[in-house]
Amino acid sequence: MSQALTLPFNLPVGSDEAYLQAVQRMPMLDAAREHDLARRFRDEDDLDAARELVLSHLRFVVRIARGYSGYGLSQNDLIQEGNIGLMKAVKRFDPELGVRLVSFAVHWIKAEMHEFILRNWRIVKVATTKAQRKLFFNLRGARKRLGWMRGDEVSALASDLGVSEEEVLRMEERLNAVDASFDGSSVDGDDEMPVPANYLADYRFEPEQQLAGAESEEVRSDRLAEAMDELDDRSRDIIVKRWLTEPKQTLHDLAATYAISAERVRQIEKAAMDKLRDAVDMPLVLTHNG
């Protein structure tokens, strides 16, 4: 596809209700019209055809977004993310697949909404791997129906999703956790709830910590200089030209200089970097006079 799919919708943006009414008024496409538009976009990069495909399916994005209303996030934001997923689906849709666009687009719409929910539901990410994300959304749905889960329900869910019971329990703990303000407070009568800012110490500016940090940096700098001196001339030159000069030279530039392959330059660079890293990362023994 030679053009990016960025489409001006000309839909009302100031009012939620006006937007919802506008997308509901968009005409739905029959299979023949949808197939024709998809072919025009695929074969001719016809953005007007793509725009019609997107606009006619915005109502489905709204419908899907309503299914995620229990996460405490803005429906407008969810719809906007879903619209991005819809445009990605239109861009990738092949009319010869034998399925309707709405069936194909559901995955892309939900994927964008899921990413948005996981980024914004908590300050700390609750799920990072694919398995954790699947567990997060399945567990949310199960707890909506069942509330707190019993042991047999935990076992059944773990079996269904192919994860351990411990992973299910850990995710349940994350779902129950709440974000706490670092320096805010909750007042209940005359009692003030403790917050981390009131009891966590900040050691950054203590003289001993500053001295140790400065000495540590000095030792590491000395080690790096010594390790650079111990490299052979070619390895040292590659490191300098790849990392310490501007503009940096490419692997192919250095391959031409030394009449070797770019892969060989990469191997020499890696071996040299490993030596430097080992020298700098050796355990430090810091001493200073009191």
C-alpha positions in Angstrom: 0.0 0.0 0.0 1.7 3.2 -1.1 -0.2 5.7 1.0 -0.7 6.0 4.7 -4.3 5.7 5.8 -5.0 9.0 7.5 -8.6 10.1 6.8 -10.4 13.3 7.7 -13.7 12.3 9.1 -15.5 15.6 9.5 -17.5 14.3 12.4 -18.6 16.4 15.4 -16.0 16.4 18.2 -17.4 18.8 20.7 -20.3 16.6 21.9 -20.3 12.9 22.8 -24.0 12.7 21.9 -23.6 14.5 18.6 -20.7 12.1 17.6 -22.7 9.0 18.6 -25.7 10.2 16.6 -23.5 11.0 13.6 -21.9 7.6 13.5 -25.3 5.9 13.8 -26.5 7.8 10.8 -23.6 6.5 8.6 -25.1 4.1 6.0 -24.1 0.5 6.4 -22.7 -1.3 3.4 -24.0 -4.4 1.8 -21.4 -7.2 0.9 -21.1 -6.2 -2.8 -20.5 -2.5 -2.0 -18.0 -3.4 0.7 -16.1 -5.8 -1.6 -16.0 -3.1 -4.4 -14.6 -0.4 -2.0 -12.0 -2.8 -0.5 -10.8 -3.7 -4.0 -10.5 -0.1 -5.0 -8.5 0.7 -1.9 -6.3 -2.3 -2.3 -5.6 -2.0 -6.0 -5.8 1.7 -6.6 -5.0 3.3 -3.2 -8.4 5.0 -3.4 -8.6 6.9 -0.1 -12.2 7.9 -0.7 -13.1 4.2 -0.8 -11.1 3.6 2.4 -12.8 6.6 4.1 -16.3 5.1 3.3 -15.2 1.7 4.7 -14.1 3.3 7.9 -17.0 5.7 8.4 -19.6 2.9 7.8 -18.0 0.8 10.6 -17.6 3.5 13.3 -20.8 2.3 15.0 -19.2 -1.1 15.6 -16.2 0.6 17.4 -18.7 2.4 19.7 -20.5 -0.8 20.4 -17.2 -2.6 21.3 -16.0 0.3 23.4 -19.2 0.1 25.6 -18.1 -3.4 26.5 -15.1 -1.9 28.3 -17.0 0.6 30.4 -16.0 -1.1 33.7 -12.4 -0.1 33.5 -12.9 3.5 34.7 -11.5 5.0 31.5 -13.0 7.6 29.2 -15.3 6.1 26.5 -14.2 8.8 24.2 -10.6 7.7 24.5 -11.5 4.0 24.0 -13.5 4.9 20.9 -10.6 6.9 19.5 -8.2 4.0 20.1 -10.7 1.7 18.5 -11.0 3.9 15.5 -7.2 3.6 15.0 -7.6 -0.2 15.1 -10.4 0.0 12.6 -8.2 2.0 10.2 -5.4 -0.5 10.6 -7.9 -3.3 9.8 -9.1 -1.5 6.6 -5.5 -1.0 5.5 -4.9 -4.8 5.9 -8.2 -6.1 4.7 -8.2 -8.4 1.7 -11.7 -8.5 0.1 -10.9 -11.9 -1.4 -10.7 -13.5 2.1 -14.4 -14.3 2.0 -15.3 -12.6 5.3 -16.9 -9.3 6.0 -14.8 -6.4 7.2 -16.5 -6.2 10.6 -15.5 -9.7 11.4 -11.9 -9.0 10.3 -11.7 -5.7 12.1 -12.8 -6.9 15.6 -9.4 -8.2 16.4 -7.7 -4.9 15.4 -10.2 -2.7 17.3 -10.0 -4.7 20.5 -6.2 -4.9 20.3 -5.9 -1.1 20.3 -8.4 -0.8 23.1 -6.5 -3.5 25.1 -3.2 -1.6 24.7 -4.8 1.6 25.8 -6.4 0.0 28.9 -3.2 -1.7 29.9 -1.2 1.6 29.5 -3.7 3.6 31.5 -5.5 1.4 34.0 -2.8 1.6 36.6 0.4 3.7 37.0 2.3 0.4 37.2 1.7 -2.0 34.3 -0.4 -5.0 35.4 0.5 -7.1 32.4 3.4 -7.1 30.0 3.5 -10.5 28.3 0.9 -11.9 25.9 -0.1 -14.5 28.5 -0.5 -11.9 31.2 -2.6 -9.7 29.0 -4.9 -12.6 28.2 -5.1 -13.5 31.8 -5.9 -9.9 32.8 -8.9 -9.5 30.6 -10.2 -13.0 31.3 -9.8 -12.6 35.0 -11.6 -9.2 34.9 -14.5 -10.8 33.1 -14.6 -13.7 35.5 -14.5 -11.6 38.6 -17.3 -9.4 37.2 -19.5 -12.4 37.1 -18.3 -14.2 40.3 -16.7 -11.6 42.5 -13.9 -13.1 44.6 -12.8 -16.4 43.1 -12.9 -19.7 45.0 -10.1 -22.2 44.8 -11.9 -24.4 42.3 -12.6 -21.3 40.1 -9.0 -20.4 40.2 -8.0 -23.9 39.1 -10.6 -23.9 36.3 -9.4 -20.5 35.0 -5.8 -21.6 35.2 -6.6 -24.7 33.2 -8.6 -22.9 30.6 -5.8 -20.3 29.9 -2.9 -22.7 30.3 -1.2 -20.9 33.2 -0.4 -21.8 36.7 -2.8 -21.1 39.7 0.0 -18.9 41.2 -0.1 -16.7 38.1 -3.9 -16.4 38.4 -3.6 -15.4 42.1 -0.8 -12.9 41.4 -3.0 -11.2 38.7 -5.9 -11.2 41.1 -3.7 -9.3 43.6 -2.8 -6.8 40.9 -6.4 -6.2 40.1 -7.2 -5.5 43.8 -4.3 -3.1 44.2 -4.9 0.6 44.0 -2.5 3.4 43.0 -1.3 5.4 46.1 -0.3 9.0 45.9 3.4 9.6 46.9 2.9 13.0 48.6 -0.9 13.4 48.9 -3.0 12.6 51.9 -6.4 11.3 52.8 -8.0 13.1 55.7 -10.5 11.4 57.9 -11.5 13.8 60.7 -8.3 14.8 62.5 -6.4 11.6 61.4 -4.2 11.9 58.4 -3.3 8.7 56.5 0.4 8.1 56.2 1.8 8.6 52.6 5.2 7.5 51.4 6.6 11.0 51.3 6.3 11.2 55.1 8.2 8.0 55.9 10.6 7.2 53.0 14.0 8.7 53.4 15.9 10.4 50.6 19.6 9.6 50.7 20.6 11.2 47.5 22.1 14.4 49.0 23.8 12.8 52.1 27.5 13.6 52.0 28.5 9.9 52.3 26.3 8.9 49.4 27.5 11.7 47.2 31.2 10.9 48.0 30.6 7.2 47.3 28.9 8.0 44.0 31.7 10.3 42.9 34.3 7.8 43.9 32.4 5.0 42.1 32.2 7.1 38.9 36.0 7.9 39.1 36.9 4.2 39.5 34.7 3.2 36.6 36.2 6.0 34.4 39.7 4.8 35.2 38.8 1.2 34.5 37.3 2.2 31.2 40.5 4.1 30.2 42.7 1.2 31.2 40.5 -1.3 29.3 40.6 0.9 26.2 44.5 0.9 26.4 44.5 -2.9 26.6 42.6 -3.3 23.3 44.5 -3.9 20.1 44.8 -1.0 17.7 42.1 -2.2 15.3 39.6 -2.9 18.1 40.2 0.4 19.7 39.9 2.3 16.5 36.6 0.5 15.7 35.2 1.4 19.1 36.3 5.0 18.8 34.8 5.5 15.3 31.6 3.6 16.1 30.9 5.2 19.5 33.1 8.2 20.4 33.2 10.3 17.3 30.7 12.3 15.2 29.5 11.4 12.7 29.7 7.7 13.7 31.0 5.4 11.0 29.0 2.5 9.9 30.0 -1.2 9.8 30.4 -0.9 6.1 32.6 2.2 6.3 35.0 0.3 8.7 34.8 -2.9 6.6 36.1 -0.9 3.6 38.9 0.7 5.8 40.1 -2.7 7.1 39.3 -4.7 3.9 37.2 -7.2 5.9 33.5 -8.0 6.0 30.9 -5.9 7.8 30.0 -9.0 9.9 33.7 -9.3 10.9 33.7 -5.6 12.0 30.5 -6.4 14.1 32.2 -9.4 15.7 35.3 -7.3 16.6 33.1 -4.5 18.0 31.1 -7.0 20.1 34.3 -8.6 21.6 35.8 -5.2 22.4 32.6 -4.0 24.0 32.3 -7.2 26.1 35.9 -6.6 27.4 35.1 -3.0 28.3 31.8 -3.9 30.0 33.5 -6.6 32.0 36.2 -4.2 33.2 33.7 -1.5 34.2 31.3 -3.9 35.9 33.8 -5.6 38.2 32.7 -5.3 41.8 33.9 -2.0 43.3 35.9 -1.8 46.5 35.6 1.8 47.6 37.6 3.3 50.4 37.8 6.9 51.6 39.4 8.5 54.6 37.1 9.6 57.3 
